[in-house]
Amino acid sequence: MKLAHDSVFSGYLGERKTRERIRLSFFLPQLRKSVRQYVNTCAEFQLRSRPVTLDCVPITPITPLMRHFKC
């Protein structure tokens, strides 16, 4: 996992890309869980990754217009 995630050629890939890179050469039964844990505990990746921003505005439905359009 260190070579697939931390090497100069990989550039601290995210979870999905690290998993795909390992899957090309190896088989691990708990690959998804192991890679997720490794990536989440990588301090360098946490510094480089983009912060997740959530929309703070609540979504409200748009009410339909009561008048009809005339041609």
C-alpha positions as semicolon CSV with decimal commas, in nm:
position;residue;x (nm);y (nm);z (nm)
1;M;0,000;0,000;0,000
2;K;0,287;0,232;0,069
3;L;0,419;0,198;-0,288
4;A;0,074;0,240;-0,443
5;H;-0,016;0,546;-0,234
6;D;0,301;0,719;-0,110
7;S;0,548;0,681;-0,395
8;V;0,665;0,972;-0,610
9;F;0,491;0,821;-0,913
10;S;0,155;0,781;-0,743
11;G;0,135;1,127;-0,585
12;Y;-0,087;1,037;-0,287
13;L;-0,382;0,903;-0,482
14;G;-0,723;0,877;-0,325
15;E;-0,884;0,561;-0,201
16;R;-1,037;0,444;-0,529
17;K;-0,727;0,497;-0,744
18;T;-0,498;0,340;-0,484
19;R;-0,725;0,036;-0,469
20;E;-0,728;0,003;-0,849
21;R;-0,350;0,030;-0,863
22;I;-0,305;-0,246;-0,604
23;R;-0,565;-0,465;-0,776
24;L;-0,355;-0,468;-1,096
25;S;-0,081;-0,671;-0,928
26;F;-0,218;-0,825;-0,609
27;F;-0,522;-0,989;-0,455
28;L;-0,616;-0,899;-0,099
29;P;-0,942;-1,023;0,058
30;Q;-0,999;-0,707;0,265
31;L;-0,857;-0,464;0,008
32;R;-1,127;-0,197;0,031
33;K;-1,119;-0,183;0,410
34;S;-0,739;-0,185;0,430
35;V;-0,692;0,088;0,170
36;R;-0,962;0,307;0,327
37;Q;-0,793;0,280;0,666
38;Y;-0,447;0,347;0,521
39;V;-0,557;0,653;0,319
40;N;-0,757;0,799;0,609
41;T;-0,456;0,775;0,842
42;C;-0,208;0,924;0,591
43;A;-0,117;1,271;0,721
44;E;0,035;1,383;0,390
45;F;-0,280;1,290;0,199
46;Q;-0,497;1,477;0,448
47;L;-0,293;1,792;0,387
48;R;-0,308;1,760;0,005
49;S;-0,670;1,657;-0,038
50;R;-0,939;1,911;-0,117
51;P;-1,179;1,992;0,166
52;V;-1,532;1,866;0,119
53;T;-1,773;2,156;0,110
54;L;-2,141;2,106;0,160
55;D;-2,411;2,343;0,046
56;C;-2,546;2,523;0,352
57;V;-2,863;2,648;0,184
58;P;-3,158;2,414;0,242
59;I;-3,332;2,290;-0,070
60;T;-3,692;2,404;-0,096
61;P;-3,945;2,305;-0,362
62;I;-4,052;2,558;-0,622
63;T;-4,425;2,614;-0,627
64;P;-4,588;2,612;-0,971
65;L;-4,739;2,931;-1,108
66;M;-5,115;2,959;-1,075
67;R;-5,177;3,158;-1,390
68;H;-5,157;2,996;-1,731
69;F;-4,966;3,139;-2,020
70;K;-5,172;3,250;-2,320
71;C;-5,044;3,256;-2,675
